[in-house]
């Protein structure tokens, strides 16, 4: 028999192909104490967090970029069963991304941007206790805007499908594929994922561009290492009119989580950013300021958050 913990492992595997971003993988299912996977080390029923990225110099010109992201997300329902073994789980999230650019060209082109994103994520899971196979999909419509006039260009849609296989009580391997920005300049992506728990205290997972490893020092103190993408796409009003601002990088660093009370945890961490890019893209697909913007050098980041493991 396969335990109900497999419903938790499916959530990270649904994002196996999310190389350009990461939907927040959370779960309204209470942490289980039986043997097998404890994916609640990675996922939350609700969370609020702040992530700051600093001193990312522009490769092509003098200046640098700082960003401040304030994020909140929560599942709004427990799993809803339909069509036999399928489950549907809705989630809502909000992010405010505040960008501050320094440099004569960047200050003129980008200015200081206050960006907002509201997402309504839909998770679909299919599994049976008598089968090791897991199937799922993630559909993510969102409003990403500077609120300086909302049009259809501010609506974005992403979708990912994945399949996973549980080999034993310690290992699940999956493969995912999806499409990002379906309503605009669509990007198709694909990639593997796995969740491996060699012991009760240690958990390692790879899903797309996301890698996380944690180890429980005590039942109330967890240390970890993460590599994950950061950023997004927003439609904004610019000096050239309606355009998309596309900002992305990766962050790698150490994390620490402490149980405050019950299912409430305090998490924080810091590290370096790398592989950063930022561009303005017109609705026709051109990037008129690519020579002035484009690549970002490495910087550093820090984050702090409150995580609720179950309702």
Secondary structure, DSSP 8 states (H G I E B T S, - for coil): ---TTHHHHHHHHHTTT-TT--------S----SSS--GGGT--SEEEEEEEEEEEEBSSSS-EEEEEEEEEEEE-SS-EEETTTEEEEEEEEEEEEEEEEESHHHHHHT-SEEEEEEEEEEEEEEE-TT-SEEEEEEEEEEEEE-SSS--GGGEEEEEEEEEEEEEETTEEEEEEEEEE-TTSS-EEEEEEEEEE-SSSSEEEEEETTEEEEEEEEETTEEEEEEEEEEEEEEEEEETTEEEEEEEEEEEEEEEEEEEEETTEEEEEEEEEEEEEEEEEEETTS--TTTTTSEEE--EEEEEEEEEE---
